[in-house]
Every structure is written in structure tokens, then in C-alpha cells.
Amino acid sequence: MHLIETKAKDGLRFWQTSLLIAASILAGIGMWGYFDGVAVDAQEAAAAAQNIPRGNLSDLYPRWLGTREFLLHGRDPYSAEVTAEIQKGVYGVAIDSRKPGNPTDEQRFAYPLYVVFLLAPTTNLPFPSVQRIYLIVAAVLSVASVWFWLCFFGESRPGTPFILGSLLSLGSFPVVQALHLNQLSLIVWGLIAGAVAAVSAGVLWAAGILLALAMIKPQAAFVTAGWLLLWAASDWRKRRALLVSFTAMMGALLAGAEFLMPGWLWKWRDAVLAYMRYIPGQQPQVQFIFGKYVGAVLACALVAGLGVLCWRTRRDSVSADRFLLILPLIMATDLALTPLWKGYDQIFLMPALLLGFRWRDEYSRLKPFGRAVVVFTVFVLAWPWVSATILYMMYRMSNVAQSLVVAPVYLFPFAPVATLASLILIARERLSRAAS
């Protein structure tokens, strides 16, 4: 009898897993179909109607062209002349902000100069070839990052969670959007994921190097690097390799950039200030949801609480629940408080989702309100897949109304805040039960 029950449970588990995999594949097909069909056609129609220029629209192109002009021709990648050439590639023309219909994003080379070391091998290649290389590398890193985070969370044999996580990652709105835009965020994301996996494996020197390389996009890696450096400094004897390797690699990048172009730091600063001018920030998402004053109070409470938790956790081992919680908490909090709303940046919610799935047994211990928050979070996160798939099916049969095209992003402001709230609720149950 026991053997029969075991086989029945195994069979049920197999069919459940198969259905989840099939649903993940269908959701990914719907998302890719939405982007390649519905979204692109709508953007082209809107651009034609408003006389908006369109070029390759690649976020990688400004970095690549600036690198090529700098390394091959000795030109200043931050100069107005190179910026005009970048705009001709991205938009098809050099833009004039005074003309109606022209894009406001000036597409400057707004990265630290040491990004040229990453892109140097591509300077002699035509840009379409560089795009193909990017797509392969970024897709591989997107899948690898799922494996890295699962290993960090203690999955010795990720198996089904890795398969499901990879399918959902490659078919998610943030990753699909980033791949279409050739966003370097996916490369930085892979480097950060590799760093945390190296930390969990005890290879701290590799973690330091990968964290330093991730600083090609400082706003995406700074807080994560800061926490791991604090953790390493709190036990110098055992963890100094992380600090030493990070400092050495960061020093090499900065010194190399300064050697190639003395004074580049000030030009980068000017480019960043200009970026903040032509890409104005919005309300932090926590203020958008809760209002200016309540949101500000909640933001201060989140920062203070996170700071206290980080300080108390700085000596914990890599296997401690509290240590596993910190990075997902940092990334979700950063998204909830940032004034820049970028859809592709929501890839940084993945650690919170993977950890929440790993600690899913805590859901049954939540009170009704806590369960409602988690259910709402699942709805918010599932909405882009559901709406994109429906829109793609409508598109295949007839035209889609312009007002519906942006339906997958309707709930985007709620995703970081809802994910953060669910993670806090689940983690509180987990940590309180462990303490008791």
C-alpha cells in the first residue's frame, strides 16, 4: 500500500511539473510574440504618425560606437561630435530637442570609461554582428543567473526549479525587453549573480573580480557590492580575499581608464548630470502607491530597517537564513525607492522570487492579510504574461487598440513594492520560527 501511494504521489508530481513547464513555455511564446508583433508594430505606427525618427534603437550602440571611436580613432566618446554620430545610429538622424517629435533621450556615452575594456574585442566587428554576440551572451547569462542564485540559496540539485526559472526568465517582460534593447543590464546582472554564487562556494577572490566588473553600471551594482564588502570586512581573516580582489580589479579599471584618457572622470560626471536632465526621474514607486508623505515615511523606515538588519547580519555565515535574505531584500528595496522606472531593471526582483519560492512553506503560517498580500503579488507578477499572451492572440486575429498595447506594464509600479512586502512577511515567519 505504501509503495502504491508513493508511486501515485510521484505521478502527480510529474504531471504537475509537466503542466508548469508547458505553461511557462506558452507564457514565454506569448511574451515574445507580443514584443515582436504587437509592441513593435504599435511603435512603428506611432512613430510614423508623429514623424519620430527611428534607427537601430539599441542601448548597446552608444557604448559600442563610443568605444570604437575612442580605441580605434582616439576620439573623445563623451564629445558632442561622437554623440551626434551615436544619435544617427540609434535614431537615424542627429536629434534636435527643439524640434517637435524628436526624442528627448540624447543617447550620450554616459558610462564610466572603463566599459571600453569590456567592449574592446568587438570594435572591429560590424554592429549587427555585435548585436548577435550580445544576444547569445545575454541569453546564456540570463539562464546561468537562475542557476547561480539557486546555488546561493542552497539548492544542491536545482533540477525543476532551474528549468522553470530559466523558462520564466527568458520569457519575462524585463528580460525580453532588455534583449530587444540590447541592454547591458543583463550582462551586469549575470556578473552579480556569478559573484554571489562564488561567495556561496567560498571562492571569494572570484566574487571580488566579478563585482568590480559589474561596476561598469555603478547604479545597478553599487548597493550589492557595498553590502558584500561590509560583510567581508567584518571577518577580515576569513573573507579578505573578496575585499583585496575587488579593490585590485577596481583599481586596475580606474587606473587603466585614467591612463588612456586623463580626466575622463569629470567628463563622465558631466554626461551623468546631462542624463539626469534629459531623463527626468519620477516619484519613487513607494510614494506613487502610498502618496508623497506616507511613502516618504515608509521609504525612511525601509532604509533604516535594512541598515539595522545588514549590520546585525554582517558576521553571519553564507548558509544563514538572514544572510540569504539580505541581497534579495536590498535589490527589491532599491527598485521600490528608485525614481527611475525601467522595465528591464525588474530582473533584480528574481532573487526575491526564487527565495520566496524556496521558503514557500511559510505561506501556510501567514495570517489572512499576509496571504492576501502574497496572492496579490502573484497576480501582479503574472499580469504581464497573461495580458501579453492575450494581446498576441488578439493581434493574430485582428488589430489591437492602441490603448491596450501597454497593458502588460499597467501594474509595473506595484511589482517591486508588492514583492518586497511578500518577502518581508515570509521572511519574518521563517526567521521567527527559526529563532523560537
C-alpha positions in Angstrom: 0.0 0.0 0.0 2.8 2.4 0.9 4.5 1.7 -2.4 1.3 2.4 -4.3 0.8 5.7 -2.5 4.4 6.7 -3.2 4.0 5.9 -6.9 0.8 7.9 -7.0 2.5 10.9 -5.4 5.4 10.7 -7.8 3.0 10.5 -10.8 1.0 13.5 -9.5 4.2 15.5 -9.0 5.4 14.6 -12.6 2.2 15.8 -14.1 2.2 19.0 -12.0 5.8 19.7 -13.1 4.9 19.0 -16.8 2.0 21.4 -16.6 4.1 24.1 -15.1 6.8 23.7 -17.7 4.1 23.8 -20.5 2.6 26.9 -19.0 6.0 28.6 -18.8 6.7 27.8 -22.4 3.3 29.2 -23.6 3.8 32.3 -21.4 7.2 32.9 -23.0 5.8 32.4 -26.5 3.1 34.9 -25.7 5.6 37.5 -24.4 8.0 37.2 -27.3 5.0 37.3 -29.7 3.7 40.4 -28.0 7.1 42.2 -28.3 7.9 41.1 -31.9 4.4 41.8 -33.2 2.1 43.9 -31.1 4.6 46.3 -29.4 6.9 46.8 -32.4 4.0 47.4 -34.9 2.4 49.9 -32.5 5.7 51.8 -32.0 6.3 52.0 -35.7 2.8 53.2 -36.4 3.1 55.8 -33.7 6.5 57.0 -34.9 5.2 57.3 -38.5 2.1 59.2 -37.4 4.2 61.7 -35.2 7.1 61.9 -37.6 9.5 60.4 -34.9 12.8 59.2 -36.4 13.8 55.5 -35.8 17.2 53.9 -36.2 18.5 50.7 -34.6 17.1 51.8 -31.1 19.9 49.8 -29.4 21.1 50.8 -25.9 24.3 48.9 -26.7 25.1 51.1 -29.8 26.2 54.3 -27.9 28.6 52.3 -25.7 29.9 50.3 -28.7 30.4 53.3 -31.0 32.0 55.4 -28.3 34.4 52.5 -27.6 35.2 52.0 -31.2 35.8 55.7 -31.9 37.9 56.0 -28.8 40.1 52.9 -29.2 40.5 53.0 -33.0 40.5 56.7 -33.7 41.4 58.4 -30.5 38.2 60.4 -30.3 36.6 61.6 -27.1 33.5 59.3 -26.6 31.9 62.0 -24.4 32.2 64.7 -27.1 29.3 66.3 -28.9 30.6 65.1 -32.2 30.6 61.4 -31.1 27.2 61.9 -29.5 25.8 63.2 -32.8 27.1 60.1 -34.6 25.6 57.9 -31.9 22.2 59.6 -32.4 22.4 58.9 -36.2 22.7 55.2 -35.5 20.1 55.0 -32.7 17.5 57.3 -34.2 18.5 57.6 -37.9 19.3 61.3 -37.5 21.1 63.6 -35.1 18.3 64.8 -32.9 17.4 68.4 -32.1 15.4 68.7 -28.8 13.9 72.0 -30.1 12.1 70.2 -32.9 8.7 68.7 -32.0 8.6 64.9 -32.2 12.3 64.5 -31.7 13.3 62.1 -28.8 14.4 63.6 -25.5 16.9 60.9 -24.7 20.2 62.2 -26.1 21.8 58.8 -26.0 25.2 60.0 -24.8 28.1 57.8 -23.8 27.1 58.0 -20.2 29.0 55.0 -18.8 32.4 55.0 -17.0 35.2 55.0 -19.5 36.4 51.5 -18.3 33.4 50.0 -20.1 35.7 50.1 -23.1 37.7 47.2 -21.7 34.6 45.0 -21.9 33.7 46.1 -25.4 37.2 46.3 -26.9 37.0 42.9 -28.6 34.0 44.0 -30.6 35.4 47.2 -32.1 36.5 45.7 -35.4 33.1 43.9 -36.0 30.1 45.4 -37.8 27.4 46.3 -35.3 24.9 43.7 -36.5 27.4 41.0 -35.6 28.0 42.7 -32.2 24.2 42.5 -31.6 24.1 38.8 -32.4 27.0 38.2 -30.0 25.2 40.2 -27.3 22.0 38.2 -27.7 23.8 34.9 -27.2 25.9 36.1 -24.3 23.0 37.9 -22.6 20.6 34.9 -23.0 23.2 32.5 -21.6 23.8 34.8 -18.7 20.1 35.1 -18.0 19.8 31.3 -17.7 23.1 31.0 -15.8 22.0 33.6 -13.3 19.0 31.4 -12.3 21.4 28.6 -11.6 23.8 30.9 -9.7 21.0 32.2 -7.4 19.6 28.8 -6.7 23.1 27.6 -5.7 23.4 30.7 -3.5 20.1 29.8 -1.8 21.4 26.3 -1.1 19.8 24.2 -3.9 22.4 21.5 -4.2 20.5 20.0 -7.2 18.3 22.8 -8.7 16.6 20.5 -11.2 12.9 21.5 -11.7 13.3 25.0 -10.1 16.1 25.7 -12.5 14.1 24.6 -15.6 11.1 26.6 -14.6 13.1 29.6 -13.5 15.1 29.6 -16.8 11.9 29.4 -18.9 10.2 32.1 -17.0 13.3 34.3 -17.0 13.8 34.1 -20.8 10.1 34.7 -21.3 9.7 37.5 -18.8 8.9 41.1 -19.7 12.2 42.5 -18.2 14.5 40.0 -19.9 12.6 40.2 -23.3 12.7 44.0 -23.2 16.4 44.1 -22.3 17.2 41.7 -25.1 15.3 43.8 -27.6 17.0 46.9 -26.4 20.5 45.3 -26.2 20.7 46.5 -22.6 24.0 46.0 -20.7 21.9 45.4 -17.6 21.7 41.7 -18.5 25.5 41.5 -18.6 25.8 43.3 -15.2 23.0 41.0 -13.8 25.0 37.9 -14.9 28.2 39.3 -13.3 26.4 40.0 -10.0 24.8 36.5 -10.0 28.1 34.9 -10.7 29.6 36.9 -7.8 27.0 35.7 -5.2 27.4 32.1 -6.4 31.2 32.5 -5.9 30.5 33.8 -2.4 28.4 30.8 -1.5 31.1 28.5 -2.9 33.8 30.2 -0.9 35.7 31.4 -4.0 35.9 35.0 -2.7 38.6 36.2 -4.9 36.4 35.5 -8.0 33.5 37.2 -6.3 35.5 40.4 -5.9 36.6 40.4 -9.5 33.1 39.8 -10.8 31.7 42.6 -8.5 34.3 45.0 -9.8 33.4 44.2 -13.4 29.7 44.7 -12.7 30.6 48.3 -11.7 30.5 49.2 -15.5 27.0 50.1 -14.5 27.5 51.5 -11.0 23.9 52.3 -10.2 23.0 48.7 -10.7 25.8 47.1 -8.7 26.8 49.7 -6.1 24.5 48.7 -3.2 25.1 45.0 -3.7 28.8 45.5 -3.8 28.7 47.7 -0.7 26.9 45.1 1.3 29.2 42.2 0.3 32.3 44.4 1.1 30.9 45.2 4.5 30.3 41.5 5.1 33.8 40.7 4.0 35.4 43.4 6.1 33.5 42.1 9.2 35.7 39.0 9.2 38.9 40.1 7.6 40.9 36.9 8.4 38.5 34.6 6.5 37.0 37.0 3.9 39.7 39.4 3.0 40.1 37.8 -0.5 36.9 39.4 -1.6 38.0 42.9 -0.5 41.5 42.5 -1.9 40.4 41.2 -5.3 37.6 43.8 -5.6 40.0 46.6 -4.7 42.7 45.4 -7.1 40.3 44.9 -10.0 38.6 48.2 -9.4 41.9 50.0 -9.1 43.1 48.4 -12.4 39.9 49.5 -14.2 40.2 53.1 -12.9 43.9 53.4 -13.5 43.7 51.9 -17.0 40.9 54.3 -17.9 42.9 57.3 -16.5 46.0 56.2 -18.4 44.0 56.0 -21.7 42.2 59.3 -21.1 43.3 61.6 -18.3 40.5 63.4 -16.7 37.7 61.1 -18.0 36.0 61.1 -14.6 34.9 64.7 -15.0 33.6 64.1 -18.4 31.6 61.1 -17.2 30.2 63.2 -14.4 29.0 65.8 -16.9 27.4 63.1 -19.0 25.6 61.7 -15.9 24.4 65.2 -15.0 23.1 65.7 -18.5 21.4 62.3 -18.4 19.6 63.3 -15.2 18.4 66.4 -17.1 17.0 64.8 -20.3 15.7 61.6 -18.5 13.9 63.2 -15.5 13.1 60.9 -12.6 9.6 60.1 -11.4 8.2 59.5 -7.9 9.7 56.5 -6.2 7.3 53.7 -6.6 6.6 53.5 -2.8 5.5 57.2 -3.0 3.5 56.6 -6.2 1.4 53.9 -4.3 1.2 55.4 -0.8 1.4 59.1 -1.5 4.1 61.6 -1.1 4.3 61.9 2.7 3.3 58.3 3.7 5.6 57.0 1.0 8.5 59.1 2.3 8.0 57.8 5.8 7.8 54.2 4.6 11.0 54.8 2.5 12.9 56.1 5.5 11.6 53.1 7.6 12.7 50.6 4.9 16.2 52.2 4.6 16.6 52.3 8.4 15.3 48.8 8.9 17.5 47.4 6.1 20.6 49.2 7.6 20.0 47.7 11.0 19.5 44.2 9.5 22.6 44.5 7.4 24.7 45.5 10.5 23.3 42.6 12.5 23.9 40.1 9.7 27.4 41.2 8.8 29.1 38.4 10.7 26.6 35.6 9.6 27.8 32.6 7.5 26.7 32.2 3.9 24.3 29.5 4.8 22.4 31.5 7.5 18.8 32.4 6.6 19.4 36.0 7.5 22.4 36.3 5.1 20.4 34.7 2.3 17.7 37.3 2.8 19.8 40.4 2.7 20.6 40.6 -1.1 17.0 39.9 -2.3 15.8 42.5 0.2 18.4 45.1 -0.9 17.5 44.6 -4.6 13.7 44.8 -4.0 14.1 47.8 -1.8 16.3 49.6 -4.3 13.7 49.1 -7.0 10.9 50.3 -4.7 12.8 53.5 -3.9 14.4 54.4 -7.2 13.0 57.4 -9.2 13.9 55.8 -12.5 11.3 53.3 -13.7 12.9 50.9 -16.2 11.0 47.7 -17.0 14.2 45.7 -17.6 15.5 46.6 -14.2 12.9 44.4 -12.7 15.2 41.4 -13.4 16.6 42.4 -10.0 13.4 41.0 -8.4 14.3 37.5 -9.4 16.3 36.7 -6.2 13.3 37.7 -4.0 11.0 35.5 -6.1 13.4 32.5 -6.0 13.9 32.8 -2.3 10.1 33.2 -1.7 9.6 30.1 -3.7 12.2 28.2 -1.7 10.6 29.4 1.6 7.0 28.8 0.2 6.1 26.5 3.2 5.9 29.7 5.3 2.9 30.8 3.4 0.6 28.5 5.3 1.7 30.1 8.5 0.8 33.6 7.4 -2.3 35.4 8.7 -5.2 36.1 6.2 -3.9 39.6 5.4 -0.4 38.2 4.8 -1.8 35.6 2.5 -3.8 38.2 0.6 -0.6 40.2 0.1 1.2 37.2 -1.4 -1.7 36.4 -3.6 -1.8 40.0 -4.9 1.9 39.8 -5.6 1.5 36.7 -7.6 -1.3 38.4 -9.6 0.8 41.5 -10.2 3.8 39.4 -11.4 1.7 37.1 -13.6 -0.2 40.0 -15.2 2.4 40.9 -17.9 2.4 37.2 -19.1 -1.3 37.0 -19.1 -2.0 40.3 -20.8 0.8 39.9 -23.3 -0.4 36.5 -24.4 -4.0 37.7 -24.8 -2.8 40.7 -26.8 -0.7 38.5 -29.0 -3.7 36.2 -29.7 -5.9 39.3 -30.5 -3.1 40.6 -32.8 -3.1 37.3 -34.7 -6.8 37.6 -35.3 -7.3 41.3 -35.7 -5.9 44.7 -34.9 -5.2 45.7 -31.3 -6.4 49.0 -30.0 -3.5 51.5 -29.3 -4.7 52.0 -25.7 -4.3 48.3 -25.0 -0.8 47.8 -26.3 0.8 49.0 -23.0 -1.5 46.7 -20.9 1.5 44.5 -19.8 3.0 47.4 -17.9 -0.1 48.7 -16.2 0.8 47.0 -12.9 4.6 47.6 -13.1 4.8 50.2 -10.3 3.2 47.7 -7.9 5.7 44.8 -8.6 8.7 45.9 -6.5 6.6 47.1 -3.6 4.3 44.0 -3.6 7.3 41.7 -3.9 9.1 43.4 -1.1 6.1 43.2 1.2 5.6 39.5 0.5 9.3 38.8 1.0 9.2 40.6 4.4 6.1 38.7 5.5 7.5 35.3 4.5 11.0 36.1 5.9 9.5 37.2 9.2 7.8 33.9 9.6 10.9 32.0 8.6 13.3 33.9 11.0 10.9 34.0 13.9 10.2 30.2 13.7 14.0 29.6 13.5 14.6 31.8 16.5 11.9 30.1 18.6 
